[in-house]
Amino acid sequence: MSADSIVHKTDSSVENHAGVRIAPYYDHAGITIYCGDCREILPTLGPVDLVLTDPPYGISYSSGMTGHNRGTSLGGIVGDEDVSLRDFVLNATTPTPYIVFGSWKRPRPLSLRAVLIWEKGDHVGMGDLDFPWKPNTEEIYVGGKGFSGHRDSSVLRINAPVSWNSVGFGRQHPHEKPVTLMAALLCKHPGAIILDPFMGSGTTLAAAKQLGRRAIGIEIEERYCEIAAKRLSQEVFGWEIPQTTKGEPDEGDNLFSTLESA
Ligand SMILES: C[S@@+](CC[C@H](N)C(=O)[O-])C[C@H]1O[C@@H](n2cnc3c(N)ncnc32)[C@H](O)[C@@H]1O
């Protein structure tokens, strides 16, 4: 899919430091995607209200798992050698509040208010198979002001997308997050404009669209821009009913009612 066939309008184009205009890859109904390096595109953007992103964790991750185009390796993550990309973004957007995913194996951001835990479900977590605990959690770092809403647990239990499911669809990015997780995080900040500078397959943007927020996504790999643009072009989104890792109805009910009331 070419960029021309995806762009619905071009008034969100930006100009980089060399004076070159960068047209959005996708721009429709308040959701804008730029295909490129966020370090180049970020300085060209106006202010945003919240940074919600899942950057490269700095763990040199490489996946042997396949996506829903079975047989196609999802591969590694660009920029995953260290956390410098994350820190570039947090410095460039200070004092904008942020919610940023990461690994306990790498340094956390400096100005933290909270560490949330995403419990991904019992179906994930390979790691060292001789060790009696599986790594099926991730950290989420929260900083800045303006958060509000119901006082919930700092452990979010929402199943991670599977690589391949019974109806022939699965995740299309090795680090794809559930839309319900991103929506649950987004519900805790009323900001109108959301930025995800490491957009991947566009999960943050899909959540923003569902909640009627404006969102800007940046992604360096065109294959993921294409996946995100196709995903966002779909007219109707159904709410994913959250599946809790322990199958406790109250957890799902609480989260679902939070989402509905947003
Ligand atoms: C952890 S993944 C995000 C996955 C996403 N949360 C999802 O649900 O699909 C991080 C993404 O950042 C992208 N990336 C790496 N360096 C980048 C850069 N300098 N500018 C923009 N995107 C970058 C990678 O290609 C990767 O898709």
The ligand as a Gaussian input file, in Angstrom:
#p B3LYP/6-31G(d) Opt

LIG

0 1
 C        7.895000      -2.216000      21.218000
 S        7.459000      -1.777000      19.613000
 C        5.810000      -1.074000      19.749000
 C        4.706000      -2.096000      19.564000
 C        3.321000      -1.496000      19.729000
 N        3.042000      -1.166000      21.101000
 C        2.216000      -2.410000      19.227000
 O        1.260000      -2.688000      19.958000
 O        2.308000      -2.846000      18.080000
 C        8.486000      -0.386000      19.318000
 C        8.444000       0.141000      17.888000
 O        9.286000       1.300000      17.792000
 C        9.789000       1.354000      16.467000
 N       10.965000       2.251000      16.447000
 C       12.241000       1.957000      16.796000
 N       13.024000       3.031000      16.655000
 C       12.210000       4.047000      16.219000
 C       12.444000       5.418000      15.923000
 N       13.671000       5.971000      16.029000
 N       11.403000       6.180000      15.512000
 C       10.159000       5.618000      15.383000
 N        9.888000       4.324000      15.649000
 C       10.905000       3.550000      16.077000
 C       10.104000      -0.093000      16.135000
 O       10.164000      -0.306000      14.737000
 C        8.938000      -0.823000      16.819000
 O        7.898000      -1.099000      15.906000

